[in-house]
Structures are given as C-alpha cells and as structure tokens.
Amino acid sequence: MLVNTEQFWALIDEARSQASAPEDSYDVAEQACALLSARPREEIVAAQQIVWELLADSYRAPLRAAAYLVNGGCSDDGFDYFRGWLVMQGREVFERIVAAPDELAELPAAREAAADGEELECEAALGVASSAHIDATGEELPSDSFTTRYPPLDPDWEFDYEDADEMRRRLPRLAAACLS
C-alpha cells in the first residue's frame, strides 16, 4: 500500500523508467498518474498528501532564489511548478537540490534551460494524485484528503533577486551558469 514517502519515490522511479523521455517532467508525471490510477483509491489519496508534504519540505527561500535564477523569475505559482519539476526528477535529485540549491548548476537540464531561456516547471506534478483519482474513480479527490503546511521562508534570504551581485554571492555556481 502506498502510504509513505519511500513508496512514493519508488513510484516516481518506476514512472521515470517507463517514460519515453525521462528528462521530460510532464512525461514522467503522466506515467506516474497512470501507475497511480491502477492502485487502490486509498493509495491514491495517500499519494496526494505525500506530494504536498514534499512541496512543504522544499518550500525554502534558497531554493526559491535558485528557481528565480534558472527560470529568469519566479512567481508563487512558478515556485510550486518548479518544485513539481524537482519532484519528477526523483528522490536523489530532489533531496540534493533542496539541501544545496546551488547544486542545481550541476544538472544538465538546468544549464540547458538557462541557456535556452526555458523554465524548469511541471504544474502536472502537483495534480498527479488528483488526476489519478479522477482516472480511477471518475471523481475528484475528497477536499479533506490532504493538508498543506508551508513553513515561513528564511528572512535572511529576503533580498532583491534581481541583485546579480547578491545572487553571485549566495548561489555562485548557479549564478555563473544563469547570469551573463
């Protein structure tokens, strides 16, 4: 039964292995949805809570600054979609980048996105369980099936993200890859 984070990450690994383009987060999300929709309803509902817990765990100001750099800006929704993209990269990448956002510069996808002016985002990742529930039952997820708890952002990271010098100081490798 899919009731914990370990099993969720195994599902994402399986989705990545089945995706025709594992570098395409939307393809991975589609595969994850298909895999999840074949599971019992209770597991689908549990997966939604896990997604929101991962989003809350990654709700950190340094990561938001990194998303701002690589995506050339970052609204509130954009930060959610960036973290959705990060979830679809799998556990190892997710945990490494959340712990040390400057390491985003080491990912080929981040370097390519910065060079091409593309955004790293996957809105579909946020609704994987919701979509799977609709596919499996024909019904929306129950509104009380998950809770969200975002911690406050670190006030030490409250600065103007347009300040290139400050970005270079705080995220040197990523700034070198993203700023001219």
Secondary structure, DSSP 4 states (H G I P E B T S, - for coil): ---SHHHHHHHHHHHHHH-SSTT-HHHHHHHHHHHHHTS-HHHHHHHHHHHHHHHHHT--HHHHHHHHHHHT---HHHHHHHHHHHHHT-HHHHHHHHH-GGGGGGSHHHHHHHHHT-----HHHHTHHHHHHHHHHSSPPPTTS----PPPPPGGG-S-TT-HHHHHHHSHHHHHHH--
